[in-house]
């Protein structure tokens, strides 16, 4: 069960994995075209693990030239506790490091206790209390 790079044709199966996973919010950017664009912009950084011919774990990642950004770390319920999330994380961070990206961020919803517990437990990952996130949709006229 080795991670491989995601490709556009994985989209339906990944969308289905995200949709059946409580705690994962699907956004317009998860549609096929933005997903395809994201993979093209960040080649080889979004990974999945397959079992019985379908994705059972995934992690999307990209970078802005300075920092890496991780999204949608998901392992199907039946495959949890086998180190798949860790394998995906390690492989993604290694691939980012090969591109010169040595620091990455992940945004975790405050109302996702399981996700928070996971990140809290990961060695080397520091919860930030010196940063507030501001987001803007669209642009001023
Ligand atoms: C969180 C999630 C990805 C973990 O996947 P997983 O494959 O079971 O995790 P792993 O088996 O690789 O666990 C890696 C380590 O994290 C620990 N861990 C796993 N889930 C944990 C949790 N919910 N809370 C605390 N620690 C956890 C494991 O004990 C393991 O520790 P170790 O390295 O000391 O052995 C999975 O439960 C999931 O998909 N949850 C729903 C989606 C989600 O919340 N994703 C995170 C969004 S940012």
Backbone and ligand atoms as CSV (ligand in chain L), in Angstrom:
chain,resi,resn,atom,element,x,y,z
A,1,UNK,N,N,0.847,-1.194,0.000
A,1,UNK,CA,C,0.000,0.000,0.000
A,1,UNK,C,C,0.881,1.242,0.000
A,2,UNK,N,N,1.418,1.515,-1.182
A,2,UNK,CA,C,2.360,2.626,-1.312
A,2,UNK,C,C,1.632,3.825,-1.909
A,3,UNK,N,N,1.871,5.035,-1.360
A,3,UNK,CA,C,1.220,6.199,-1.956
A,3,UNK,C,C,1.657,6.412,-3.401
A,4,UNK,N,N,0.716,6.843,-4.226
A,4,UNK,CA,C,1.045,7.255,-5.592
A,4,UNK,C,C,0.427,8.629,-5.840
A,5,UNK,N,N,0.953,9.322,-6.841
A,5,UNK,CA,C,0.436,10.650,-7.178
A,5,UNK,C,C,-0.996,10.540,-7.701
A,6,UNK,N,N,-1.835,11.465,-7.281
A,6,UNK,CA,C,-3.202,11.510,-7.799
A,6,UNK,C,C,-3.197,12.078,-9.213
A,7,UNK,N,N,-4.137,11.616,-10.037
A,7,UNK,CA,C,-4.293,12.128,-11.404
A,7,UNK,C,C,-5.763,12.529,-11.580
A,8,UNK,N,N,-6.071,13.351,-12.596
A,8,UNK,CA,C,-7.454,13.842,-12.741
A,8,UNK,C,C,-8.510,12.737,-12.750
A,9,UNK,N,N,-8.187,11.578,-13.345
A,9,UNK,CA,C,-9.203,10.519,-13.411
A,9,UNK,C,C,-9.516,9.909,-12.045
A,10,UNK,N,N,-8.742,10.257,-11.017
A,10,UNK,CA,C,-9.052,9.787,-9.653
A,10,UNK,C,C,-10.181,10.601,-9.032
A,11,UNK,N,N,-10.579,11.705,-9.692
A,11,UNK,CA,C,-11.500,12.642,-9.044
A,11,UNK,C,C,-12.798,12.011,-8.531
A,12,UNK,N,N,-13.529,11.231,-9.336
A,12,UNK,CA,C,-14.811,10.722,-8.823
A,12,UNK,C,C,-14.636,9.879,-7.554
A,13,UNK,N,N,-13.613,9.041,-7.548
A,13,UNK,CA,C,-13.400,8.169,-6.382
A,13,UNK,C,C,-12.946,8.972,-5.166
A,14,UNK,N,N,-12.143,9.997,-5.400
A,14,UNK,CA,C,-11.697,10.820,-4.266
A,14,UNK,C,C,-12.859,11.648,-3.719
A,15,UNK,N,N,-13.669,12.186,-4.626
A,15,UNK,CA,C,-14.822,12.974,-4.179
A,15,UNK,C,C,-15.739,12.103,-3.323
A,16,UNK,N,N,-15.911,10.873,-3.758
A,16,UNK,CA,C,-16.761,9.952,-2.998
A,16,UNK,C,C,-16.141,9.670,-1.615
A,17,UNK,N,N,-14.822,9.516,-1.561
A,17,UNK,CA,C,-14.136,9.309,-0.271
A,17,UNK,C,C,-14.344,10.522,0.639
A,18,UNK,N,N,-14.170,11.714,0.084
A,18,UNK,CA,C,-14.348,12.936,0.897
A,18,UNK,C,C,-15.793,13.046,1.371
A,19,UNK,N,N,-16.732,12.725,0.461
A,19,UNK,CA,C,-18.153,12.913,0.805
A,19,UNK,C,C,-18.599,11.950,1.895
A,20,UNK,N,N,-18.010,10.766,1.936
A,20,UNK,CA,C,-18.473,9.823,2.964
A,20,UNK,C,C,-17.679,9.932,4.263
A,21,UNK,N,N,-16.764,10.919,4.327
A,21,UNK,CA,C,-15.959,11.077,5.536
A,21,UNK,C,C,-16.487,12.249,6.370
A,22,UNK,N,N,-17.073,11.973,7.540
A,22,UNK,CA,C,-17.535,13.063,8.393
A,22,UNK,C,C,-16.371,13.979,8.746
A,23,UNK,N,N,-16.637,15.265,8.774
A,23,UNK,CA,C,-15.580,16.222,9.141
A,23,UNK,C,C,-14.889,16.837,7.938
A,24,UNK,N,N,-15.108,16.268,6.752
A,24,UNK,CA,C,-14.498,16.844,5.545
A,24,UNK,C,C,-15.534,17.728,4.851
A,25,UNK,N,N,-15.186,18.983,4.666
A,25,UNK,CA,C,-16.084,19.921,3.995
A,25,UNK,C,C,-15.753,19.982,2.511
A,26,UNK,N,N,-16.750,19.751,1.698
A,26,UNK,CA,C,-16.556,19.823,0.242
A,26,UNK,C,C,-16.832,21.258,-0.193
A,27,UNK,N,N,-15.929,21.789,-0.992
A,27,UNK,CA,C,-16.063,23.178,-1.441
A,27,UNK,C,C,-16.075,23.209,-2.976
A,28,UNK,N,N,-16.445,24.360,-3.567
A,28,UNK,CA,C,-16.463,24.432,-5.040
A,28,UNK,C,C,-15.118,24.037,-5.643
A,29,UNK,N,N,-14.025,24.294,-4.935
A,29,UNK,CA,C,-12.676,23.963,-5.448
A,29,UNK,C,C,-12.444,22.454,-5.526
A,30,UNK,N,N,-13.377,21.665,-4.963
A,30,UNK,CA,C,-13.224,20.210,-5.030
A,30,UNK,C,C,-13.859,19.617,-6.283
A,31,UNK,N,N,-14.445,20.476,-7.123
A,31,UNK,CA,C,-15.013,19.991,-8.385
A,31,UNK,C,C,-13.877,19.559,-9.333
A,32,UNK,N,N,-14.247,18.829,-10.379
A,32,UNK,CA,C,-13.238,18.233,-11.268
A,32,UNK,C,C,-12.252,19.257,-11.840
A,33,UNK,N,N,-12.772,20.368,-12.408
A,33,UNK,CA,C,-11.845,21.290,-13.081
A,33,UNK,C,C,-10.841,21.932,-12.123
A,34,UNK,N,N,-11.304,22.490,-10.980
A,34,UNK,CA,C,-10.307,23.041,-10.050
A,34,UNK,C,C,-9.361,21.981,-9.492
A,35,UNK,N,N,-9.871,20.771,-9.286
A,35,UNK,CA,C,-9.021,19.665,-8.825
A,35,UNK,C,C,-7.930,19.405,-9.865
A,36,UNK,N,N,-8.328,19.338,-11.137
A,36,UNK,CA,C,-7.377,19.092,-12.229
A,36,UNK,C,C,-6.351,20.225,-12.311
A,37,UNK,N,N,-6.831,21.459,-12.189
A,37,UNK,CA,C,-5.929,22.622,-12.237
A,37,UNK,C,C,-4.928,22.579,-11.080
A,38,UNK,N,N,-5.426,22.194,-9.915
A,38,UNK,CA,C,-4.569,22.137,-8.722
A,38,UNK,C,C,-3.452,21.099,-8.914
A,39,UNK,N,N,-3.813,19.938,-9.464
A,39,UNK,CA,C,-2.798,18.901,-9.705
A,39,UNK,C,C,-1.762,19.392,-10.720
A,40,UNK,N,N,-2.236,20.110,-11.734
A,40,UNK,CA,C,-1.307,20.609,-12.765
A,40,UNK,C,C,-0.373,21.662,-12.182
A,41,UNK,N,N,-0.896,22.450,-11.257
A,41,UNK,CA,C,-0.086,23.511,-10.640
A,41,UNK,C,C,0.901,22.957,-9.631
A,42,UNK,N,N,0.553,21.810,-9.052
A,42,UNK,CA,C,1.382,21.206,-7.994
A,42,UNK,C,C,1.663,19.746,-8.336
A,43,UNK,N,N,2.396,19.512,-9.434
A,43,UNK,CA,C,2.529,18.133,-9.913
A,43,UNK,C,C,3.189,17.216,-8.882
A,44,UNK,N,N,2.586,16.038,-8.732
A,44,UNK,CA,C,3.185,14.999,-7.893
A,44,UNK,C,C,3.087,15.235,-6.405
A,45,UNK,N,N,2.302,16.222,-5.979
A,45,UNK,CA,C,2.257,16.510,-4.540
A,45,UNK,C,C,0.985,15.998,-3.860
A,46,UNK,N,N,-0.047,15.722,-4.619
A,46,UNK,CA,C,-1.255,15.157,-4.021
A,46,UNK,C,C,-1.204,13.649,-4.211
A,47,UNK,N,N,-1.386,12.939,-3.109
A,47,UNK,CA,C,-1.132,11.498,-3.121
A,47,UNK,C,C,-2.360,10.722,-2.684
A,48,UNK,N,N,-2.402,9.473,-3.098
A,48,UNK,CA,C,-3.446,8.578,-2.583
A,48,UNK,C,C,-2.884,7.177,-2.413
A,49,UNK,N,N,-3.605,6.421,-1.619
A,49,UNK,CA,C,-3.273,5.005,-1.433
A,49,UNK,C,C,-4.485,4.209,-1.901
A,50,UNK,N,N,-4.229,3.179,-2.693
A,50,UNK,CA,C,-5.325,2.359,-3.213
A,50,UNK,C,C,-5.381,1.014,-2.505
A,51,UNK,N,N,-6.602,0.502,-2.368
A,51,UNK,CA,C,-6.786,-0.882,-1.924
A,51,UNK,C,C,-7.956,-1.428,-2.712
A,52,UNK,N,N,-7.838,-2.621,-3.164
A,52,UNK,CA,C,-8.880,-3.267,-3.983
A,52,UNK,C,C,-9.359,-2.346,-5.113
A,53,UNK,N,N,-8.373,-1.684,-5.735
A,53,UNK,CA,C,-8.663,-0.911,-6.933
A,53,UNK,C,C,-9.310,0.440,-6.713
A,54,UNK,N,N,-9.401,0.897,-5.464
A,54,UNK,CA,C,-9.985,2.232,-5.260
A,54,UNK,C,C,-9.210,2.983,-4.186
A,55,UNK,N,N,-9.223,4.322,-4.241
A,55,UNK,CA,C,-8.503,5.094,-3.233
A,55,UNK,C,C,-9.147,4.936,-1.856
A,56,UNK,N,N,-8.324,4.654,-0.868
A,56,UNK,CA,C,-8.832,4.539,0.511
A,56,UNK,C,C,-8.174,5.571,1.420
A,57,UNK,N,N,-7.247,6.336,0.888
A,57,UNK,CA,C,-6.587,7.377,1.677
A,57,UNK,C,C,-6.024,8.408,0.717
A,58,UNK,N,N,-6.010,9.655,1.154
A,58,UNK,CA,C,-5.443,10.675,0.278
A,58,UNK,C,C,-4.952,11.868,1.081
A,59,UNK,N,N,-4.129,12.644,0.447
A,59,UNK,CA,C,-3.666,13.911,0.999
A,59,UNK,C,C,-3.361,14.839,-0.177
A,60,UNK,N,N,-4.021,15.994,-0.176
A,60,UNK,CA,C,-3.756,16.995,-1.209
A,60,UNK,C,C,-2.690,17.954,-0.687
A,61,UNK,N,N,-1.793,18.351,-1.557
A,61,UNK,CA,C,-0.763,19.301,-1.127
A,61,UNK,C,C,-0.330,20.181,-2.285
A,62,UNK,N,N,0.050,21.380,-1.916
A,62,UNK,CA,C,0.584,22.319,-2.886
A,62,UNK,C,C,1.550,23.250,-2.178
A,63,UNK,N,N,2.156,24.175,-2.932
A,63,UNK,CA,C,3.035,25.149,-2.285
A,63,UNK,C,C,2.996,26.450,-3.069
A,64,UNK,N,N,3.458,27.522,-2.404
A,64,UNK,CA,C,3.447,28.834,-3.051
A,64,UNK,C,C,4.864,29.309,-3.340
A,65,UNK,N,N,5.822,28.391,-3.279
A,65,UNK,CA,C,7.218,28.741,-3.508
A,65,UNK,C,C,7.974,28.972,-2.210
A,66,UNK,N,N,7.220,29.160,-1.105
A,66,UNK,CA,C,7.843,29.366,0.206
A,66,UNK,C,C,7.376,28.316,1.199
A,67,UNK,N,N,6.079,28.102,1.269
A,67,UNK,CA,C,5.485,27.187,2.238
A,67,UNK,C,C,4.621,26.152,1.544
A,68,UNK,N,N,4.550,24.980,2.165
A,68,UNK,CA,C,3.642,23.955,1.679
A,68,UNK,C,C,2.303,24.066,2.402
A,69,UNK,N,N,1.254,23.634,1.749
A,69,UNK,CA,C,-0.089,23.667,2.334
A,69,UNK,C,C,-0.753,22.307,2.115
A,70,UNK,N,N,-1.237,21.745,3.201
A,70,UNK,CA,C,-1.843,20.415,3.134
A,70,UNK,C,C,-3.357,20.521,3.304
A,71,UNK,N,N,-4.069,19.694,2.571
A,71,UNK,CA,C,-5.537,19.672,2.672
A,71,UNK,C,C,-6.060,18.256,2.467
A,72,UNK,N,N,-7.248,18.032,2.990
A,72,UNK,CA,C,-7.971,16.780,2.758
A,72,UNK,C,C,-7.113,15.546,3.065
A,73,UNK,N,N,-6.575,15.505,4.258
A,73,UNK,CA,C,-5.947,14.249,4.704
A,73,UNK,C,C,-7.084,13.349,5.186
A,74,UNK,N,N,-7.324,12.290,4.440
A,74,UNK,CA,C,-8.461,11.409,4.732
A,74,UNK,C,C,-8.047,9.951,4.577
A,75,UNK,N,N,-8.427,9.158,5.561
A,75,UNK,CA,C,-8.252,7.709,5.447
A,75,UNK,C,C,-9.628,7.083,5.675
A,76,UNK,N,N,-10.050,6.235,4.756
A,76,UNK,CA,C,-11.347,5.571,4.871
A,76,UNK,C,C,-11.399,4.806,6.188
A,77,UNK,N,N,-12.587,4.815,6.806
A,77,UNK,CA,C,-12.703,4.308,8.173
A,77,UNK,C,C,-12.096,2.910,8.348
A,78,UNK,N,N,-12.353,2.029,7.404
A,78,UNK,CA,C,-11.892,0.638,7.538
A,78,UNK,C,C,-10.376,0.508,7.462
A,79,UNK,N,N,-9.706,1.557,7.014
A,79,UNK,CA,C,-8.249,1.472,6.809
A,79,UNK,C,C,-7.470,2.335,7.806
A,80,UNK,N,N,-8.164,2.854,8.810
A,80,UNK,CA,C,-7.484,3.712,9.787
A,80,UNK,C,C,-6.650,2.895,10.764
A,81,UNK,N,N,-5.695,3.553,11.387
A,81,UNK,CA,C,-4.876,2.903,12.406
A,81,UNK,C,C,-3.809,1.985,11.848
A,82,UNK,N,N,-3.528,2.108,10.557
A,82,UNK,CA,C,-2.487,1.256,9.938
A,82,UNK,C,C,-1.307,2.090,9.457
A,83,UNK,N,N,-1.289,3.352,9.846
A,83,UNK,CA,C,-0.158,4.197,9.458
A,83,UNK,C,C,-0.281,4.833,8.087
A,84,UNK,N,N,-1.484,4.750,7.476
A,84,UNK,CA,C,-1.609,5.314,6.118
A,84,UNK,C,C,-1.490,6.833,6.123
A,85,UNK,N,N,-2.100,7.497,7.117
A,85,UNK,CA,C,-2.006,8.967,7.160
A,85,UNK,C,C,-0.543,9.374,7.334
A,86,UNK,N,N,0.140,8.665,8.199
A,86,UNK,CA,C,1.549,8.987,8.431
A,86,UNK,C,C,2.381,8.767,7.164
A,87,UNK,N,N,2.108,7.681,6.466
A,87,UNK,CA,C,2.855,7.393,5.227
A,87,UNK,C,C,2.603,8.501,4.196
A,88,UNK,N,N,1.362,8.929,4.080
A,88,UNK,CA,C,1.042,10.006,3.133
A,88,UNK,C,C,1.741,11.301,3.525
A,89,UNK,N,N,1.694,11.607,4.816
A,89,UNK,CA,C,2.346,12.833,5.299
A,89,UNK,C,C,3.846,12.801,5.035
A,90,UNK,N,N,4.474,11.695,5.402
A,90,UNK,CA,C,5.929,11.598,5.228
A,90,UNK,C,C,6.332,11.726,3.768
A,91,UNK,N,N,5.594,11.043,2.901
A,91,UNK,CA,C,5.927,11.084,1.473
A,91,UNK,C,C,5.712,12.493,0.910
A,92,UNK,N,N,4.615,13.128,1.316
A,92,UNK,CA,C,4.343,14.488,0.825
A,92,UNK,C,C,5.418,15.458,1.287
A,93,UNK,N,N,5.782,15.384,2.563
A,93,UNK,CA,C,6.804,16.301,3.079
A,93,UNK,C,C,8.149,16.045,2.402
A,94,UNK,N,N,8.435,14.790,2.106
A,94,UNK,CA,C,9.690,14.467,1.405
A,94,UNK,C,C,9.668,15.070,-0.001
A,95,UNK,N,N,8.515,14.955,-0.664
A,95,UNK,CA,C,8.419,15.519,-2.028
A,95,UNK,C,C,8.524,17.043,-1.997
A,96,UNK,N,N,7.897,17.671,-0.989
A,96,UNK,CA,C,8.015,19.125,-0.851
A,96,UNK,C,C,9.465,19.515,-0.585
A,97,UNK,N,N,10.131,18.755,0.266
A,97,UNK,CA,C,11.529,19.077,0.602
A,97,UNK,C,C,12.405,19.004,-0.646
A,98,UNK,N,N,12.103,18.046,-1.537
A,98,UNK,CA,C,12.895,17.940,-2.774
A,98,UNK,C,C,12.714,19.176,-3.649
A,99,UNK,N,N,11.606,19.897,-3.439
A,99,UNK,CA,C,11.350,21.138,-4.197
A,99,UNK,C,C,11.863,22.363,-3.443
A,100,UNK,N,N,12.507,22.133,-2.288
A,100,UNK,CA,C,13.053,23.257,-1.512
A,100,UNK,C,C,12.070,23.845,-0.518
A,101,UNK,N,N,10.942,23.153,-0.311
A,101,UNK,CA,C,9.925,23.641,0.637
A,101,UNK,C,C,10.108,22.884,1.949
A,102,UNK,N,N,10.545,23.602,2.975
A,102,UNK,CA,C,10.907,22.932,4.226
A,102,UNK,C,C,9.980,23.277,5.383
A,103,UNK,N,N,8.916,24.002,5.090
A,103,UNK,CA,C,7.933,24.291,6.138
A,103,UNK,C,C,6.542,24.251,5.519
A,104,UNK,N,N,5.629,23.584,6.217
A,104,UNK,CA,C,4.272,23.440,5.679
A,104,UNK,C,C,3.238,23.744,6.745
A,105,UNK,N,N,2.063,24.135,6.282
A,105,UNK,CA,C,0.958,24.459,7.182
A,105,UNK,C,C,-0.252,23.580,6.855
A,106,UNK,N,N,-1.065,23.374,7.872
A,106,UNK,CA,C,-2.368,22.758,7.644
A,106,UNK,C,C,-3.380,23.548,8.473
A,107,UNK,N,N,-4.526,23.844,7.909
A,107,UNK,CA,C,-5.588,24.557,8.619
A,107,UNK,C,C,-6.598,23.525,9.089
A,108,UNK,N,N,-6.866,23.516,10.367
A,108,UNK,CA,C,-7.770,22.504,10.936
A,108,UNK,C,C,-8.962,23.214,11.578
A,109,UNK,N,N,-10.152,22.762,11.243
A,109,UNK,CA,C,-11.358,23.392,11.800
A,109,UNK,C,C,-11.422,23.160,13.306
A,110,UNK,N,N,-11.789,24.221,14.034
A,110,UNK,CA,C,-11.865,24.101,15.497
A,110,UNK,C,C,-12.965,23.142,15.924
A,111,UNK,N,N,-13.967,22.915,15.050
A,111,UNK,CA,C,-15.051,22.010,15.441
A,111,UNK,C,C,-14.832,20.589,14.905
A,112,UNK,N,N,-13.566,20.239,14.664
A,112,UNK,CA,C,-13.240,18.874,14.221
A,112,UNK,C,C,-12.299,18.241,15.248
A,113,UNK,N,N,-12.870,17.766,16.369
A,113,UNK,CA,C,-12.027,17.296,17.475
A,113,UNK,C,C,-11.098,16.150,17.090
A,114,UNK,N,N,-11.570,15.245,16.227
A,114,UNK,CA,C,-10.739,14.100,15.856
A,114,UNK,C,C,-9.521,14.558,15.046
A,115,UNK,N,N,-9.771,15.489,14.136
A,115,UNK,CA,C,-8.670,16.015,13.327
A,115,UNK,C,C,-7.684,16.773,14.219
A,116,UNK,N,N,-8.222,17.555,15.142
A,116,UNK,CA,C,-7.338,18.303,16.049
A,116,UNK,C,C,-6.487,17.343,16.876
A,117,UNK,N,N,-7.116,16.269,17.352
A,117,UNK,CA,C,-6.377,15.288,18.169
A,117,UNK,C,C,-5.274,14.641,17.335
A,118,UNK,N,N,-5.595,14.367,16.067
A,118,UNK,CA,C,-4.586,13.757,15.194
A,118,UNK,C,C,-3.374,14.672,15.061
A,119,UNK,N,N,-3.624,15.948,14.730
A,119,UNK,CA,C,-2.492,16.854,14.496
A,119,UNK,C,C,-1.729,17.110,15.792
A,120,UNK,N,N,-2.473,17.168,16.901
A,120,UNK,CA,C,-1.833,17.369,18.195
A,120,UNK,C,C,-0.841,16.240,18.481
A,121,UNK,N,N,-1.180,15.035,18.007
A,121,UNK,CA,C,-0.361,13.856,18.311
A,121,UNK,C,C,0.835,13.707,17.366
A,122,UNK,N,N,0.888,14.497,16.296
A,122,UNK,CA,C,1.957,14.288,15.315
A,122,UNK,C,C,3.253,14.974,15.743
A,123,UNK,N,N,4.274,14.176,15.831
A,123,UNK,CA,C,5.579,14.704,16.248
A,123,UNK,C,C,6.073,15.747,15.245
A,124,UNK,N,N,6.550,16.857,15.767
A,124,UNK,CA,C,7.134,17.877,14.894
A,124,UNK,C,C,6.140,18.930,14.442
A,125,UNK,N,N,4.851,18.668,14.622
A,125,UNK,CA,C,3.840,19.635,14.209
A,125,UNK,C,C,3.488,20.497,15.404
A,126,UNK,N,N,3.609,21.797,15.224
A,126,UNK,CA,C,3.410,22.746,16.322
A,126,UNK,C,C,2.082,23.478,16.128
A,127,UNK,N,N,1.214,23.425,17.151
A,127,UNK,CA,C,-0.025,24.209,17.075
A,127,UNK,C,C,0.314,25.672,17.286
A,128,UNK,N,N,-0.151,26.529,16.396
A,128,UNK,CA,C,0.212,27.941,16.458
A,128,UNK,C,C,-0.806,28.717,17.270
A,129,UNK,N,N,-0.334,29.458,18.242
A,129,UNK,CA,C,-1.259,30.361,18.916
A,129,UNK,C,C,-0.834,31.816,18.712
A,130,UNK,N,N,0.098,32.008,17.758
A,130,UNK,CA,C,0.556,33.374,17.465
A,130,UNK,C,C,-0.006,33.890,16.150
A,131,UNK,N,N,-0.923,33.117,15.563
A,131,UNK,CA,C,-1.435,33.494,14.240
A,131,UNK,C,C,-2.956,33.427,14.242
A,132,UNK,N,N,-3.596,34.425,13.667
A,132,UNK,CA,C,-5.030,34.351,13.358
A,132,UNK,C,C,-5.127,34.293,11.841
A,133,UNK,N,N,-6.062,33.527,11.332
A,133,UNK,CA,C,-6.217,33.436,9.878
A,133,UNK,C,C,-7.314,34.396,9.427
A,134,UNK,N,N,-7.029,35.209,8.449
A,134,UNK,CA,C,-8.013,36.099,7.825
A,134,UNK,C,C,-8.213,35.601,6.392
A,135,UNK,N,N,-9.446,35.520,5.976
A,135,UNK,CA,C,-9.722,35.060,4.611
A,135,UNK,C,C,-10.612,36.065,3.901
A,136,UNK,N,N,-10.430,36.167,2.609
A,136,UNK,CA,C,-11.299,37.046,1.828
A,136,UNK,C,C,-11.780,36.301,0.597
A,137,UNK,N,N,-13.044,36.426,0.325
A,137,UNK,CA,C,-13.623,35.793,-0.858
A,137,UNK,C,C,-13.750,36.848,-1.950
A,138,UNK,N,N,-13.251,36.563,-3.118
A,138,UNK,CA,C,-13.357,37.524,-4.205
A,138,UNK,C,C,-12.401,38.683,-4.002
A,139,UNK,N,N,-12.747,39.847,-4.586
A,139,UNK,CA,C,-11.869,41.001,-4.479
A,139,UNK,C,C,-12.712,42.264,-4.464
A,140,UNK,N,N,-12.165,43.344,-3.910
A,140,UNK,CA,C,-12.954,44.591,-3.875
A,140,UNK,C,C,-13.215,45.091,-5.292
A,141,UNK,N,N,-14.326,45.831,-5.500
A,141,UNK,CA,C,-14.647,46.301,-6.852
A,141,UNK,C,C,-13.624,47.306,-7.358
L,1,LIG,C1,C,-7.104,11.601,11.004
L,1,LIG,C2,C,-6.906,10.406,10.045
L,1,LIG,C3,C,-6.439,10.931,8.693
L,1,LIG,C4,C,-5.846,9.451,10.633
L,1,LIG,O1,O,-5.601,8.411,9.700
L,1,LIG,P1,P,-4.874,7.043,10.132
L,1,LIG,O2,O,-4.395,6.352,8.903
L,1,LIG,O3,O,-5.757,6.260,11.027
L,1,LIG,O4,O,-3.614,7.568,10.963
L,1,LIG,P2,P,-2.241,6.736,11.175
L,1,LIG,O5,O,-2.582,5.313,11.385
L,1,LIG,O6,O,-1.274,7.056,10.096
L,1,LIG,O7,O,-1.751,7.364,12.542
L,1,LIG,C5,C,-0.526,8.086,12.639
L,1,LIG,C6,C,-0.336,8.443,14.088
L,1,LIG,O8,O,-1.392,9.306,14.540
L,1,LIG,C7,C,-2.095,8.728,15.635
L,1,LIG,N1,N,-3.503,9.018,15.422
L,1,LIG,C8,C,-4.285,8.607,14.413
L,1,LIG,N2,N,-5.525,9.132,14.525
L,1,LIG,C9,C,-5.512,9.877,15.642
L,1,LIG,C10,C,-6.495,10.678,16.298
L,1,LIG,N3,N,-7.723,10.831,15.813
L,1,LIG,N4,N,-6.140,11.294,17.457
L,1,LIG,C11,C,-4.895,11.183,17.958
L,1,LIG,N5,N,-3.910,10.445,17.371
L,1,LIG,C12,C,-4.221,9.807,16.224
L,1,LIG,C13,C,-1.800,7.251,15.561
L,1,LIG,O9,O,-1.888,6.650,16.831
L,1,LIG,C14,C,-0.391,7.235,15.031
L,1,LIG,O10,O,0.513,7.492,16.093
L,1,LIG,P3,P,1.998,6.865,16.091
L,1,LIG,O11,O,2.711,7.498,14.911
L,1,LIG,O12,O,2.546,7.295,17.399
L,1,LIG,O13,O,1.820,5.413,15.928
L,1,LIG,C15,C,-8.231,9.612,9.869
L,1,LIG,O14,O,-8.739,9.273,11.141
L,1,LIG,C16,C,-9.300,10.369,9.127
L,1,LIG,O15,O,-9.371,10.312,7.906
L,1,LIG,N6,N,-10.163,11.099,9.849
L,1,LIG,C17,C,-11.261,11.858,9.236
L,1,LIG,C18,C,-10.760,13.002,8.392
L,1,LIG,C19,C,-9.905,13.970,9.169
L,1,LIG,O16,O,-10.265,14.388,10.270
L,1,LIG,N7,N,-8.775,14.335,8.576
L,1,LIG,C20,C,-7.896,15.345,9.087
L,1,LIG,C21,C,-8.305,16.597,8.457
L,1,LIG,S1,S,-7.112,17.852,8.531
